[in-house]
């Protein structure tokens, strides 16, 4: 089965190259100094790395996975400063976030494409003592050649939705082989564990640790920075809606609801943060069409006299900054069939949460939040307006919703320590 996979992968590699080259030509970020020439890493042609000893390798595909893994990464840096850490990512935004957050504390390279030769070169160059892979980044050659090189692999924060289970069952033999390559699989819930077992995972490799996304380290500097922005915008003591990670078609929903809510509160403000950077300008123009004062986050440091009813979050890796500015959150990716985004970060700040029906990527977390009355899930634009209107007219009701979310975060924290114990037992860290 893996041979068929490799045949197909070699066939589409030229397409991957063409796609990467187009990205490099279009994106200024790919052309900056820190990214120049790094396309070679996609083939396992990484630079010489002078590690003092075999590193721990951590793969976080993009920004979200890196931020989720950050508490564990910081714990490894603090408790084992002598062990080098290598972090890989797949996306440019993930790479930028790693470099921006940790700088020279870690080494960063792009994860190679899953070509046999690229993966073999990668492992030969880095020679890790252990590989930690966040969530469900399961690649046949990555796992196969780790086993061949005697590199233990641990899958962290793993989840398996019913839809994913059906998909992996279509390649049952390959799925069983891949899962058998993991020394340990740390799953988020008992339901996830059952689905992994159905795919052929070994029972003794499974550990129910919960979701590491509940273990959030809040940076006090972010709160200070948000207060400076609030002062610059003169948004003190005003209600601010944060529409986070919005997708195509959701921006119109948010803006329609916002305009209706302003009929009762002319001082109401909105922060809208598009999920994808290529949509920043499009959403900016959409907001300008409302006739309200619109400002981009990137303009704040350059302008002296600031005035805005709507702020566009046209930056990466600053979502917590926007949450600190907010009174409540509308989570994007939920009013379109995208499956939702991480609601735990705003919940950790005690922010009331409102979102749409599409939360299948976070089903277990969503179920807990709804059961504990820590979030409000709506069907459509009209129900979103009605719920927001009701809650904003009842501050105590809104505050209670946020309190329930914060209590839930504190109650479910601890996955990081459970994962660390699994890692320590396998890597003999302690």
N, C-alpha and C positions, 0 to 999 in steps of 0.2 A: 504493500500500500504506500509506503514511504517513497518507493522508487517512482511510482506514478506521480506523487506529489512533487518530487524533484524534477521530473520531466516537465510538468506544467510550469513550475517555478522558473526553470531555465528559459522556457519559451517566453514568459512575460517579463523577464528581467530587462530587456531593451525598452519596454514600455515604462518600467519603473525609472530607468535612467532618463528617458525623455521627460517624464513628469518632473523629476528632480531638477533637471536642467532648466525647465520652464520656470520653476519656482525660484531658482537662483537668479535668473534673468529679471524676474518681475519684482522680487522682494529686496529692498534695500538692506534688510536685516541679514540676509544671506551673504551680502557683499561686505559686511563690516569685518574688521580685522580678526575678531575672535572666531568667525565662521569661515574665513577664506580657506579654500582647499579641503574642507572637511568632508566633501563628498566621498573621499577615499575611504573614510571610516565605514561607509555602507557596505564596502567589500572586505571588511576586516583588516584593511591597511591602516592600522592605527599607529601613531608615533611611538617611538621607544619610550617605555615607562620604567623609570628606575625605582621600583618599589623596594623598600628595605626588607620586606617579607611578603609572602603571598597575601593579596588583599581580600577583603570581603567585597563581593560584587553585588550591587543592588540595581535592579532594573525597574525604572518607573517610566512608563511609556510617554506621559506628557505632564502638564502642569498639575492637574488634579491628583494624579497618583503620587507625584513628588510631594505635594503639600501634605497628603495623607500620610506618607512615609516619614515625613520630616521629624516628628517626635522620636521615632525609633532611630533614625539616623543620628540625631543629636545625642541620644543615649549611648549609642555605640562610640561616637566621637569622645564623649565625656568619660566613659568607663574603660575604654580600650584605646587610648590615644596612640599607642604604639602600632596598632593595626591599621594599615592604609585602607581607605574606602574608595572604591571605584563606582561611579554612578553612570548608568547608561540611560538614554532616552531615545525616543523615535522621532519626536517633533522638534522643530526649531524653537517653539515657545517653551517646550519642556527644557531644552538645553539652556536657553536664556535664563529661565527661572532657577535652575541649579547653580549656574555661574553667579547670578545676582545674589542668591541667598547664602551660598556657602563658600564661594570664591576658591581660594587655594587650600581650604580645609579638606577638600576631596579632589579626586581626579574625575573628569567627565569626558566621555566619548559617546558617539552615537552607536546604538546597537546595530550590528550589520544586518543586512537582509539575510533571510534564512537559507542561504545557499550553502551547500556542504563545505566548499572550499573557504568561503568567507567565515563561517563559524569556526572551522578548524584553525584558521589563522588567528582569529580573535582569542580563542582559548589558549593557543600556544603562546601568544604575546602576553596575556594578562595572568595566566596561571593562577586563578583564584583558589582560595582555600574553601570557599563557600559561595553559592549564588542564591540571592534572595530576589524573587520575582513577584511583583505586586499584581494582585488581582488575577485576571484570567489571560495573561499573556503566554499562551501555550503554543509553542512553535516546535514542530517535529524534529528538525535538525538541531535546534538549540538544545533540546532535551537529550536527543540521542548521543550527540558528541560530548555532552557533559558526563553522561554515564560512561562513555568510552574512555574519557580522560580522568575518571574517578573524582569528579567534582560533585559534591552533594548539592542538591537543589531543594529549596524550600519555596513553596507557593504561599504567599501571604495575602490575607484579606480576601480569600477566594470566595466567589459566589457563583451559583449556577441556577439561572432562571429556568422555568419549564420550557421556554422557547429555546434557550441555549441547549438544554438537554436533548430536545428533539433534533437539533442541528448536529450535535456531536454524535448522536446515535446513527446518523447516516454514514458516518465513518467510524463505526464501532471498533474495529480492530486497531486502527491508528490511534483512536482516543484511549483505548486500554493501554497501548504501548507507551503513549506519552505520559499518562498518569502514573504508570509504573516506574517512570524515570525520576519521580520526585521522592526524596527521602522523607519529606513531611509536607502535608497540605493543611494549612491553617484556614479553616472556613469560618464564615460569619455566623452561621446558624445551623441548627440541627437539620432543617430542611435542605440546606445546601449540602450537608454531609450525606444525607440520603441520596441526593441526586448524583453526587460524585461516586458513591458506592455502586449505583446503577450503571455507571459508565465503566466500572472496572477498577476503581481505586482500591488499594488495600486498606482494610479497616484500621490496621495498626498505624497507618501513616496519617490518618485523619485526626485533627485536633480542632475542637470547637472553641475558638478564642474570642468571638465577637468581632465587631468592626473597629479597626484602628481609627476610623474617622471620628469616633467619639472622643478620642484622646487628642484634644486640641491644645496647643500651646499658644496663648494669646500674647502678642507682642505689644508691650506698653507704648513703644515708639509709634505704632500704628494709631493708637488712640490719640496721642499727642498731635500727630500729623493731621488726623481727621478734625480735631478741634481747630487747628490753624485754618483749614479749608472752610470750616463752618463759620469762623470769624470773618474770613475774607468775603464770603458770600452773604454774610449777615443773615444766616439761617438759624440763629439761636432761638430756642423755645418755639420752633415751628415743626409741624408734622412733615415728615419726609418719607415718601414711598420709594423703596429700592426695587426696581424690576431687574432681577439678576439673570444673566445668561439667557437673554431672549433670543429666539429664533425667528426666521422669516415668518411673517403673518402674525406673530405675537405682539410685535411693536404696535401695530394698529389697535389691537385689543387693549393694550395698556394705555395708550394715548386716549382712546375713546372713554375708558373708565375714568382716567385722570381728569379729563375735561368735565365730565359729569360731576365728579366729586368736588371740583373747584366751585361749583355753583353754591355749595354750602360752606366752603372755606377757601376764600380767595388767597390765603397765605400758604396753601398747600404746595409742597414742592415735590419734584420727581427726579430720581436718578435712574437712568436706563442704561444698562450695561449689555451690549450685544455679545453673544457667545463667540462670534467669529470676527477677527480683526478686519477682514475684507468688507464687512458690512458697516463699519463705523461711519463712513461718510454717507452711506445710504440712509441710515437711521437719523443722522444729524439733519439731513435735508427733510426727512419725514417730520421731525420735531419742529423744524423751522416753519413748516406749513401750518402749524397750529396758531401761528401769530404770537406765541409766547416768547419770552426771552430765553434763548438756548445758549449754553456754554459747553465747550469741550474740556474735559479734565486736562488735556495737554496744553490748554491755553491759560490755565490758572496762574502759573508762575510768570507768564509773560505779560499779563494784563494787570493794570493798576486798579482801575475802577471796574469792579466785578458786579454784575447783576444777572440773575438767572432764576427762572422758574423751573427750568429743566436742565440737568447736568448730564452730558453724555460721558459715560465711562470708557473713553478710548485709550485704555492702557491695559497691560497684561500683568497678572500677578498682584493686583491691588484690590481684589474683591473684598477682603476683610476691611480695607480702608473705607469702601463704600458702605459696608454694613454698619460700621461705626457711625456713619453719618445718618443712618436711617432710623425711622420710627417703626416701620413694619416692612415686610418683604413679600413681593410677588415672585415666585420662582418660575423662571422660564423653562422651556423644554417640556412643559406640562400641558399647555393648551394646543400643542401639536403632537402628533404621535412619535415623539422622540424618546420618551421613557424617563424624563426628568433629570435633575441635577442634584448635587449635594446640598441637603437642607440642614446639615449638622453645624456648619460654620455660623450661620445666622442664629441658630438655636443656642449656640454656646454664648452668644451675647444677649440672650433673653429676648430676642426679637420675635414678634408674632408672625406666623407663617401662613401664607395663602398660596394655593397652587391649583392647577387643573387636574383633569382625570388621568393623564398619562404619566404614571410613576412606576412603570414595570421594571425599570432598572434598579429601583430602590424599594422593591415590594416589602421586604422584611422591615426595613426602617419605617416606611410609610405606615404599615400596619400598627407598629408600636406607637407612632406619633398620633394616629387617629384614635387608637384605643385609650391613650392617656390624655386625650383632648389637648394635645400640644400643637395642633395644626388644623387648618380648615381646608378641605379639598372641595373644589367647586366643579360644576359641569361645563360652564361656558362663560362668555363675557357678561351676560346679564346677571347670572348668579354671583359672579365675582363683584360686580358693582354693588349688588344688594348687600352682600356680606360685608364688604369694606365700609359701606355707608353706615350700616348698623353698628359695627364695631367702633368706628371712629367717632360716633356720637355717644359711645359708652366707654370712656377711658378705662374704667375699672375692668370691664370685660376684655378689652384689648390687653391690658396689663396682665390679667390672669392667664391669657393664652401664652404670652411670652414667659411667664413664670413657670408654667407647665413644661415648656420646651427646655428651659434651663435645668429644671429638676431632672428631666429625662436624660439629658447629656451627662450630668453628674452621676446618675444612677448606673449608667451603662459604660462609664469609663473603665479602663483597665485592660483592654485588648493588647495594648502595647507591651505591658509587662508579661502577659501570658505568651505573646509571640517571642519576646526576648528569652523566656525560659526554654522554649522549644529550640531557638537558635543556639543558646548556650549549651544545651545538652548535646547537640549535634556537632557544633564547632569546638566544644570544650573550651569555652571562653573563660569560665570561672574556675 
